[in-house]
Amino acid sequence: MSKQRPSDIMESLSYFFVYPEVSERLIREINQRVDSLKDSMQYINTKQGLIDYITSERESLDNIIMILNVSEEYFKRIITMIRARHGLEVSSEWSLNQTRNYFLNNLWFRDELCNLLLNGAEDKELGKLIPMYNLRSFKIDATTIARLSNRDLMWMLLKNDFNSEFSAACSQLNLRKVDEVLNECATEQNVALNRDVSVRLAGNREQIPYTFSANRVSTPFIYIMVGFYLTTGSTQTSFVTKISRLKQYIRDNAQEASVVAIIDGAGWVARHSDFEEVCSTADAVYTLNSLPLISELINELK
């Protein structure tokens, strides 16, 4: 079995996953959300308007800290400080939903939170407790309301909320592509395609996305790992480790089987050492663009 050169694999990588239907849907959803927030948040620069909005909208605090460009983590830290200063037991931080629920049922906390959001930047007492560098963002006034009409700014503030959804949708379509190609190969080569096969690697039960086995034979002759990454992280190193453990599992069980890696995305370019390790450890490596060539490998090994 001849292996592709790492340079050839690198050339066939997709730097980004382009699915127009995903982009169009999310662009439409963001535009709808921009319009909705403009309508629902237009009166939050008054205390009563702010109370009404938080009372009526379950995701109100998420939206408010978004328009103020305040991180959720930092907001939670301030809420924890307020709780502690009023003698409440603090064993953990509240979620935004817990904060909202307490706001709805406690008048003193309602006043504290409204003051923080509306006038925090000018509150001298809070300024003694919170660095002004951070506190200056806590001010809802006419300028804040004007942001709601700035579509480009709203896009910038909202886009991060949709990034994980975008990535998940692209990953799902990538896996659908893989599934279609492997199904076609199984039919053409008259072999069994198995999904989510459970094996014990280094003492831990792991799921292998795909295996191929001869019909009426349970032992696979190909194990397939799948890793799509646009960003970099330790998950790529873990992916390589899992391949190594899978190879050891095959040796320990005296199987005649190959390990195939299907990888793609610009994250492998940035994480070049992990890319090189995948290429040297796996018996064959394919990208979404080269995946149809796996039919030749199946024909050789079956």
Secondary structure as UniProt FT lines:
FT   HELIX           6..12
FT   HELIX           20..40
FT   TURN            41..45
FT   HELIX           47..56
FT   TURN            58..59
FT   HELIX           60..67
FT   TURN            68..69
FT   HELIX           72..85
FT   TURN            86..87
FT   HELIX           96..105
FT   HELIX           107..119
FT   HELIX           120..122
FT   HELIX           124..127
FT   TURN            128..129
FT   HELIX           132..135
FT   TURN            136..137
FT   HELIX           142..147
FT   TURN            148..149
FT   HELIX           151..189
FT   STRAND          191..201
FT   TURN            202..203
FT   STRAND          204..214
FT   TURN            215..216
FT   STRAND          222..228
FT   HELIX           234..252
FT   TURN            253..254
FT   STRAND          258..264
FT   HELIX           267..270
FT   HELIX           272..281
FT   STRAND          284..286
FT   TURN            288..290
FT   HELIX           291..293
FT   HELIX           294..301
//
